[in-house]
Amino acid sequence: MGKYACLLLLAAAAAACNTSEKTSTVEVEEPASAVTEYTPAPGQFINSTDAGFGDRTITTPEEAVAYAEERLSRGLYVSLGGWGGYIVAEFDEPVANTGGYDLYVTGNAFDGSSEPGVVWVAVRENGAPGTWYRLRGSEDDNDETIYDYEATYAPSDEEGIAAEWHDNRDGKGTIDRIGVHSQASYVPAWVPSLTYRGIRLPDNVTFDEAANKYIMTAFGWGYADNWSATDRTGAKNRFRIADAVDADGQPADLPQIDYVKVQTGINAKAGNGVGEISTEVCGIGCYRTVTRRE
């Protein structure tokens, strides 16, 4: 047999081996590529040593993003502060709308302590988020859910009060100081405007007299940092891009997304040292299906 014929025979054998190679598809978790914005509202964990601020003084959005990225890379929580505070993360590669669970947000909720955050998604336009679309949740049809809500905060020098707020519904209130959080300010110095806009979820705080403690009740589904029996797996809440709706509540029908925003959805507080209800985020990511050789 000539040398050329031998080479052809070997090539054919190799091709046959390759065609019989087994593959399988698996779903994997992929963390977001980067944090692009960290804009919390005032709260007890802002500038707190407990939340990893240490002795540093964060004064710019860039420093805030670096802080948030470092925390999330280690699976540690980032507090979004009171109502309206938010964080934005992006993916290098678009996340496809599969019709099932496409995204996850890791929080630190537990039974009796849910601090639900509203989740938004956007498509990249000219290197930045385009229109934000909200992901539906179980409280969409609750009469106590307020759409087009807006609240503005201002620092306070009054004893025991860190900040005051007023909203566009003639409501007002305070972010109270908590004894264990004695930092000089609960206000994020790097946020130029303390006016926040979004959706306000129903208050979820009740007092259990028998147990002498406050309960933050979980909602059914569709929120971050929420002890849901429906979409939660471990510390993660899972989300569907298919649940995205526009400003009128109509399906957005997005084929894919590039950005995720998580925003504190509750404007309430509890006693016994609990303080304001503030969504905490420990991670943001997506699910992807990959093919592997067996």
N, C-alpha and C positions, 0 to 999 in steps of 0.2 A: 504494500500500500504506500502511495506517495505521501510526501510530507503535507501537501495541500489537502489531500483527502483526509488525513488524520486530523488536521485542524478543523475541517468541516464537521467531522464526526464528533469531536470534542465540543464544538459550539452547539451542535444539536442536542447533545446530552445535557449541557448546561441549561439550555432553554427549557428542556423537559423538566429539569429539577425546579426551575423558577416557576413554571406554570403549576406545579403541584404544591408550591409553598402555601401554607395556611396563614390566613390573616383574620383578625377580629377587630371589631370596633368597641371602644370603651369611652365612657364619659369621664372627663377629667375637670378638676377645678383649676381655674387660672385667675390669679389676682390681677386687679387693675394695674396698668402700666405705671401710672403716676397720679398723684394728687395735683390738681390744677388750681384749686381755690379752697381756702379754709376760712369761713366767715361765720364764726359763732355769734350768738347773741350773748348778752351778759349772763353770768351764772357762777355758781360757787366753785366750779372746777377750772374756770378761766384764770390763768396766771397762778394756779395752785401747784404746790410741790407734789401733791398726791397725783396730779395729772401729768407729771413729768416736765413741768416748766422749770423746776429747780430755781437757780438764782438768775436765770436768763431773763432779760426784758425784751419781749418781742414787740417791735414797733413797725415792721413792714409786712406786707402781704407775702413777700418772698420768704421771709423768716418763718412766717406762720405755716406756709406750705412745707418747708423743710422739716419743721417740728412735726406736723401731721404725718408726713411720709415716714419719718423715722419711727414714730409710734406704731403706725399700722404695719410696717415691715416686721415688727417684733410681736404682732398680735395684741398690742396694748390698746386701751381705749382712748379715743379722742372724743371729748365732750362737745356737743353742739350748743350748749347753753340753753337758755329759755326759748320760748316759742320763736320760730322763724330762723334760728341759726342753722347753718348748713355747711356741707362739705361736698366738693365736686371731684370725681375721679374720671380718668379717661383710659381707653384701651388703644393700643397701637393698631390692632387689627379689629375691624368691625365685628360686633356680636350679632349673629343672625337671630331672627325671630323664628323659632322652631314651633311655636304654638304651645310648647310646654315650658317648664322652668328653665330660664336662660341666665338668670342673674342671682346673686346672693349678697346679702349684707350680714356680717357677723356683728352681734351686739353682746350685751352682758345682762340681758333680762333673766329673771327667774320667776317661779310661780309666785304671784302676788306683787311682782315688781316689774311692770312693763311701762316703758316710756316711748310710746310709738312715734316713729318718724315716717314722714311721707316720702315716697321715692319718685323721682322724676328721671326721664331719659331724654337724650338729644342726639342729633346727628351732626357730624362735623361739617362745618361750612367755613371755608377759608381759614382753616386751622383753629377754629374755635367752635363752641357749642352754638347751634342754631336755635330754633324754637324748642322750648322745654315742653315735654308732654308728661302729664302725671300718670302714674300707674294706679288704676282703680284699686279700691280696698273695700272691706266689708261695711265701712261707715259712709259710703258715698250717698246712700239713700236715707241716712239718719237725719231727722229734722234739725238736730243740734249741730250738724256739720256746717261750718261757715265758709263759703267760697269768697274769693276776692277780699280776703282778710288782710289787714295791714296794722302793724304795731310799731311804735317808735319808742325807743328807750333813751333815758338820760341819766348820767351818774347822779348819785345823791350823797349829801353830807349828813343826812339825818341819822341819828343813832340807830343802829341795827338794820339799816336799809342800804343796800349797795347800789340799787338803781330803781328808777320809777319808769312806768310805761303807760302809754295811752294808745287806744286803737281807733279805728275808723267806725266803730259802733258805739261810741260814747262810753267805752269801758276804760278803766284804769286800774293800776295795781302796782305791786312792788316785787323786786327780787331781793329777798331778805338775806342778811348775813347769817351764816351758820358758824357756830362756835369753833368747830374743828377746822374751818377754812378761814384763816386769819390774814390772808394776803391783803395787801393795801388796796387792791382794786379787783373787782369782779368783771370789769369792762375790758373788752379786747381793744387795745390801743391802736392796732393796725387797721381797724375797720373805720373808714372815714364817715360813713353814714350809718346810724343805728336805726334805720327804718327798714323793716322787713316785710315782704309780701308773700302770700301763699294761701294755703287752706288750713283752717283751724278745725281740728278734730274735737269731738265731744270730750268734756272732762271725764277722766277715768279714775278719779281719786275718791275713795270712801274710807270711813273710819270704822274699824272692827272693835267695838267696845269690849267684847269678851276677851279678845287677844290684846287689847290696848295697843293697837298699831294701825297704821295707815296701809291701805291696800290699793295698788295701782293695777286695775283690772286689764287683762289682755283683750284686744279686739279679735274678731274672727280670723281675718286674713288680710294680707296686702300691705303690711307695715314693717319697718325695721325695728329692732330692739323690742320685740313684741313676743310674749310667750304664747304663741299661737299653737293650737292643736291641729291646724290645717297645713300651713306652709313652713313650719319650723322643723329643722333637723339639727339636733344639738343646739349650738348657739347661733346657728344661721337661720335667717328667714329667706325663703326663695321667692323669686318674682318672674313673671311672664311679660315679655315685651308685648305680647298680644293684648295685654290689659291697658296699654297706653291709650289715653284719651286726650282730645284737644281741649281748648278753653271752654268749649260748649258742651263738653262731656261726651262728644261723639268719638267713635273708634278712630285712632290715628292711622292704623294699618301700616305700621312701619316695617319694612323688610329687614332692617338692621339698625343698630345704634352704636354710638361711639363714646357717649358720656353718661354717667350716672350721678345724680345729686340726691343726697339724703338731707331732710330738713325736719327739725323738731316740730311735731304736729300738735302738741298739747300746750295750752296756756293755763297752767294751774300750778298749785304748790301744796305741799303737805307739811304737817307739823312733826313733832318728835325728832327734829334734826334732819328731816328728809329734804326740805327746801323745794326749789322749783323742779318741775318735771322736765328733764333734759335728756334728749336722745343721746346715747353713746354708740359710737361706731368703732369696731375693732378690725374690720376688714371689709373690702368691697371686691367682688370678683364676678366671673362668669363661668358657665359650663360650656365645654366644647367637646365635640365627638371626634376622636382621633382613631386612625387605623394603625394597628400594631401587628408585627409579624410574630407568629407563634413558634 
